[in-house]
Amino acid sequence: MVGREFNKGNRHVLDSYDDQDLRGIQYIHTGRIGRLSGASATSPPSAEFLQRAGVIAPLNDPNRYFDPASRKVAQRLRAMGIGTLSIRDSVLAGIKTPDGVTISGFMTWEVKAPQTPKGIARAFEHARRQSPCLILWTQALEMSSKDAVEVLQRQLPTWGADYQEVIVMLGDRGEEYVHWIHE
């Protein structure tokens, strides 16, 4: 990866990921991270729980349960070297299952594809019940990387404590992204 400064003050760091036309920004959030007082999220199901429930696709058919948007996201994750398996859409113990799980790190992820700017806040609110990793597929919104950073600046003070990672995928093919990791 080749690092370049994204703006003054080192609040954001731009990393170029040159494999298969992927270009990513690693976003460093310096503000408050939390959620609204009184808000309580149901804990998302763990990968181990999903495996015991038998809802994870087999290794020989990893795309079995993906919808078209999740399949595209899985292709981009695989291009980044992250193996993924789909998860059967169901409700287990009152909790809706996430879309996918990584093979190596065994972390679940949920894709949300908001159609409007207001849908972004709803995506952050709802995905936290499904997975600690949110992938926003913003193809309908035609966002730039600067817009994606602004989304994170607005949403992390409210919902950041509920996530380990947020990836905002930009463009029709998800060839650019902004990535935040809760440290």
Phi, psi and omega in degrees: 000144178246122183266142174222152180286132181270321173204168182295151177089001178054028177286334180227142178237130180263124175244138178259121179253102192273357181287123177053045175062025177270133177229124186230151174248127173269114184268128176253114182269123181257356180271190179292142175238127180183201176218165181301140179298141180086348180278132178231125179265144170286134180298134178291154180292141178281161178298323179297317178299316181294323178295315178298327180283349177074030183254002179269136180297151178288158180301328181279356177214063189295337183265007189312316187254002182288138167279171184303318180294315180294326178296319177296317178298317179299321178297319179292319178297319178295323177297334177272003179089015181254105178291139182224153174233147178279161179235133179298132179290115180199175176243122180240124180053038178080008182240129177289138182286153175285176182281320186210173179218142176282150181280312187285310182271350181052047177249137179279160174214150181235132177260132171234136181239078182296142180264344181223160176302324177294332179293339179295313179298320178296323179298315178298318182294316186278323184294333182298339178279346185254326184198151174279359178239115179256131173244113177269119178261105191257027184303326182285344186260351180049055182272149171265171177296327177295318177299320181295321177297320178296323176300313180296320178299324180281323189269328184296323177298335179269312190244358187303326181294341182273355186236145170268329181211148169224129176240125176255110181268132185249154176081169182295326184256000181070027184286345174237152181205159171241131189236127176239134177239130178284114182257000000 
